[in-house]
Amino acid sequence: MNKAVYIALSGSILKVLEMEVIAQNLSNVDAVGYKRPVLSFTEYLIDMDMRPAERSMTRLSQFITDFTPGPLIRTDNPLDLAIDGSGFFVIEGGLYTRRGVFTLDNEGFLTTTDGRKVMSEGGPIRVLSADVVVTEDGDVVVDGEVVGKLKIVDFTDYSAMQRISGQYYTTTEPPSRASAQVKQGYIEGSNVNVVRQMIRMIDATREFEAFQKVIQALDEATAKVNNELGRI
């Protein structure tokens, strides 16, 4: 087998992975607070036992999350909160999120839609009234009385953040206080740009097809050489 086929094969595999990520991004275009993952590639050299002696191949290096803020969408729901700027809501269990779609549990605690408590500077926030106001500084005011302050933090190294699910992240980096503002009655939309993702999918598909043609051509060339040698 012509060893050059491995170069084209490595490119084909990465294009399949890229198209899977693009498909995931497009399926989450309406997901609140969704941050799109991006593939990072590494190029390396291999010995091809020929002249020139080295050839370049590519492999997946890592998934990088693009934390560019999404658009703020007005809902007028008092428990919908968005972070205007950089930062994350702190959720119990050492989790962080940008998805500010909150609700109240049976005990009146402010929680995420899957029941995780939203943390303040002093612990979980309990709201025992429908009259809730959240200031831009993160103060939670119930019936005119401050019952807590949303704990919103930021990090210097986003690359250390690991995605736990579509909305939660964790990191070993120490948090710092965020300077962002809180917008009550808003949610943050996905940061996926549909047009750009569709263009990238078209490009990735064409690149995959090009790699497949190279593999086919190398296959045919190898078969031809084998046939010629068989006649000798």
N, C-alpha and C positions, 0 to 999 in steps of 0.2 A: 504494500500500500504506500502511495506517495505520502510522505510525512507532512507535506504542506496541508493535507486535508484537515489535520488537527487544528491548524490556525483558523481555517474557515469554520470548523465545528465549534471552536470556543466562541467565536463571534455569534454564531447562530444561537447557542445556548443563552448567551447574555441578552440577545434580542428577545427571546421568548420570555425571560425574566422581566425585561423592561416592559413588554406588552402586558404582562400580568399586573405589574404595579400601576400602569396607566389605567387598566380596566378597573382596578380597585379604587383609584382616585375618582374616576368618572362615576362609579356607583355610590360614592360618598359626597357627591357635589352638593347635596342638600343637607348633609349631616352637620349639626350645630357644633362649632368649635373644632371641626376636623382639620388636621394638619397633614398635608400630603407628604408621603415618603418619597425620597429620591434615591436612585441607585448610584453608588460610587464604584468606578472601575479602576483596576490596577493593571498596568502593562508590564510584562516581564519578558525576558529573552530565554530562548531554549536553543540547545545545540541540535542542529538539523543534520549533522554528519555530511555536510556539503559546503560548497563555497558559494556565497559567503557563509560562514559557519553558524551564524545566529539568525534566528527569526523571532519576530515579536508576536506574543499571544496576549490575550486579555482574560481577566478573571474578576469575579465579583469581589469587591473590597469590603463594602459595608452598606447598610441602609442608613441614609441621613434624613432626618425629619426637617422639613422646611417650616419654620415657626413664624413665617410672615403672617401678620394679622389678617383675618378675614374681614369682610364688610360688616358693619353694625346694622342689625335689622330691628326695627321697632315692633314691639308686640303689645305694649301697654300692660303686660302681666307684671304685677309688683314683685313676683318671685323670680322673674327672668332678669338675670344680671349679666352684664358684659364688661370685660376689662378693656378700657380704652388706653392702649399702650402695651408695653411688655410686662409680663408677669403671669402668675398662675394662682387660682384658688387652691387653698390647702384643704384636702379631704382626709378624713380619718384613715389611719393605716399607712401614713407616709406617702400618700398619693397626691398628685397635682393634676389640675385640669384647666382648660379654657372654656369648657362647656358649662355655662352658667344657667342651665335649665333646672331650677330647684323647686322643691315642694316641701310640705310639712308632713311628718309622720304622725302616728297616733298620739304621741306624747308632746307634739308641738315643736319638735326639733327641726331645724332647717336641714334638708337632706337632698342628695342627688336623686334622680328618678329611680335608681336601683337601691335606694335605702341607705347610702353611706352619708354620715353626718358631715356637714360643712363646718370647718373649724374657724373659730375666732382667735383673738390673741389669748383668751383665757379658757378655751375649750369649745365644746359644741354650743351652738346658738339656739336658744329656745324662744319661740314666738307664740304667745298665747292670745293673740288678737289678730283680726283681719286688717287692722290699721297699721300697716308696716311701711316705713320709709327707709330707704337705704341712700345715704348721702354719697357724694362723689369721693369722699375720703374713706368710705367703707363702713361708717357707723350705721348700725342697725337700730332704728328708732321705732319703738312700739308704744302707741298711745302717748307720744310725746316724751318717752323715757328711753335713753340709750341702754340697750340690753346686751350689746356686744359690738365688736369691731371686726369685720372680716379680715382674716389673715391672708394677705396677698403677698406673695414672695416672687423673687426673680433670681436668676442664676447667671453667672458670668460665662459658663461653658455649657451651651446647649447640646453640644455633641455628646456629652456624658449622659444625657437623658434617654431613658429606655421606655419605649411604648409598651404599656401593659395591655391595653385594649385600644379601641378606636378613640377613647376619650381620656384615658388615664396615663400618667407618666410617673416614673420614679427615677431617682438619681442619688448618687453618693456625694454629689457636690453640696457644700454648705449653702443654704439659702440666705438671701439678703432681702431687706424690705423693698418692695417695689414702689416706684413713684407714680404708677399708673392711676387713672381715675376709674371709678365704678359708675356704670350707666344703668340705672334701674329702668325696667320696662323694655330692655333691649337684649338681644342675643347676638352672638358673633357667628356669622356664617362661615362656611367652609372656605379655605383659601385656594381651592382648586379652580383654575381658569379653564373652562370647558374648551374654548377655541384652541388654546395652546396645547392642551392635552390631546385633542383630536389631530392637530397638525403633527405632534410628536408621534402619535400612534401610526399615522400614515407613513412618516419617515422610517419608523422602526420596522414596519411591515415591508417596506421597499428594501431596507438594508438586509432584513432576514432573507428575502427572496434572492438578493444578490449573492449572499453567502451560499444559499442552496445551489445556485447556478455554478458557483465556483467548485463546490463539492462534486456536482454532477460532471463537470468538465474534467476534473482530476480523476474521477472514477472511470470515465470513458478513455482518458489517456492511459491509465494504468491497464485497462482491459486490452487496449490496442497493443501496448508493449508486450503484454503476456501472450497475445495471439501471434505476434511477429516472432517472439522467441520460440514459440512452439513449433514454428515451421522450419526452424534452423536445425 
